[in-house]
Amino acid sequence: MNNVFVYCELEGHTVTEVSQELLTKGRKLANTLGVKLEAVAAGEGIKGKVEQQILPYGVDVLHLFDAKGLSPYTSKPHTAILVNLFKKEKPQICLMGADVVGRDLGPRVSSALKSGLTADCTALEIGPHEDKKTGKTYEQLLYQIRPAFGGNIVATIVNPDNRPQMATVRSGVMKAEVLDPAYKGEVIVEKVEDYVPQTEYVTRVIERHVQASKNNLKGAPIIVSGGYGVGSKEGFQLLYDLAKVLHAEVGASRAAVDAGFCDHDLQIGQTGVTVRPKVYIACGISGAIQHVAGMKESGIIVSINPDENAPINQIADYVINGTVEEVVPKMIKYYKQNSK
Amino acid sequence: MNIVVLAKQVPDTRNVGPDAMTPEGTVNRSALPAIFNPEDLNALEQALRLKEQNPGTTVTVLTMGPDRAAEVVKEAMYRGADGGYLLTDRAFAGADTLATSYALSTAIRHFAPYVDLIIGGRQAIDGDTAQVGPQVAEKLGLNQITYTEEILSCDGKTIRVVRHIDGGVETVETELPCVLTVNGSAAACRPRNAKRVMAYKKAEVPHLTCADVEADLNQCGLAGSPTKVKHVENIVFKAKESKQLTGSDEDINGLIQELLASHTIG
């Protein structure tokens, strides 16, 4: 009762990175609250294959649901599992990834349980709260912190009275750290039919193509990233040229993706990938808070922008007042000259 | 088929000017242009295509908001929708996604008890939560397909859809009735039709109130919202000590040499 739960998303028999990041965060939250960390994994043929990918993060109880029809993920059976499990276990917090699965599942579960859900959180903390209207005080609520309203504000959201307090978090926002490879957690193999009526298997997956990400933004030591200021698809080629000589990956802001300059896989920020490279070269990026949320922990930030008041310049180590067309070819030229 | 399209009028957060925030740090909605939420237009297009393919289909738009939100219903009618409703009441004010989905689901029960398909955009640009579609589906006890890219077929009983998933695509099939949410990368919405603009320019969009749809006041608006905003911070970055450079050859050469010397790059 009252524990912290993490829904572990599986791709086949592999626990996704975001789930391991959330288990790490969940362990910390559980420690602060003095409660247990519990995990839920549902799929087909997963028994004996996923436990060691989950327990080492400090999971005290793993609820395992292994049955035909649970993989690949479809909305209704996984919803039934969480809703019925949560009615029984009454968690105080539930975390899941803010990806396609978590954003499909989270709202359904919150709607069924009438609990609050905050999407795409960039930080989670525990703290007190006072309801100014009723004067009621709360000792330890989950602060769900996220940029909102087009990134012009950062809001701290709480769910004072409804449980579980639910939040989704994007991949890469939290860090995954194994607590103890030999951590002793209990594995409960649940009877799936007690949770999922046969009538819930209503979506048939006809075909499925998943390929590993084409880019390696999350692990890249150097990222050359372009924004709306790059101006065009052709302009992005310059960034690829620079990335090639620096052995870097190319990223983008949402504005560049929305403008069709590049593929949406490249998007860095709150609703894209979160990165922590050694060097982040921001080309024509103004620096909306959603973008900054996804790159602010970069080691060295170089901003190339003709607008000296661009918000990103505030967090940059080097501000180059100039256009992308002017500066990037010079960077390539002088890198080639100096690195030999 | 009986199709309901969920549409929202949103402030255009992509074009935020300097007066978008009040000095107190709250959002100055009146300073932002109100637009048809972009992904709801993609949703409308999917509905209109099904209407063309399945004679006898009606497309009804539902929106919730203040009086001026009725504009999105009319805009949808100019583009091909048959009609729509504005769900509006003081009691709905301050609703989070859960209270919003409750209100929308009571309205759908009220005017479309035999709905076949409910289609909305994946998410709205003012919140980016993508929660209302699935929450409506759950409240109505319907199945859902989120992240829809294309409807491959729909015969009024079964629907087959291509959806985007992380790192790929998936083709799924399910029975109607169900809820679909549509991505911004799906087919763009057709433009207004001049004849329809003339025909519906003066049309009145019917209003539905909390009482009309027999909604439980405890589940509406602020009262029905489990999430509370504890604190809002206006964005001011903490300024770093940054080196200011120009685009001159000298400055760029110096920067590259500095980064190479510190083994930051290279």
Interface residues (C-beta under 8 A of the other chain):
Chain A: P72 T74 S75 K76 T79 D99 V100 V101 R103 D104 L105 G106 P107 R108 S110 S111 A112 K114 S115 G116 L117 T118 A119 D120 H129 D131 Y143 Q144 P147 A148 F149 G150 G151 N152 I153 V154 A155 T156 I157 V158 N159 P160 D161 N162 V202 T203 R204 V205 I206 E207 R208 H209 V210 Q211 A212 S213 I222 L246 A255 D258 H264 Q270 T271 K278 V279 G287 I289 V292 G299 I300 V302 S303 P311 N313 Q314 I315 A316 D317 Y318 V319 I320 N321 G322 T323 E326 V327 K330 M331 Y334 Y335 Q337 N338 S339
Chain B: P11 T13 R14 V16 A20 M21 G25 V27 D96 T97 L98 S101 I125 D126 G127 D128 T129 A130 Q131 V132 G133 P134 Q135 V136 A137 E138 K139 N143 Q144 I145 T146 Y147 R160 H164 I165 D166 G167 G168 V169 E170 T171 V172 E173 T174 E175 S185 Q219 S225 P226 T227 K228 V229 K230 H231 V232 E233 N234 I235 F237 K238 A239 K240 S242 K243 Q244 L245 T246 G247 D249 D251 I252 N253 L255 I256 Q257 L259 L260 T264 I265 G266
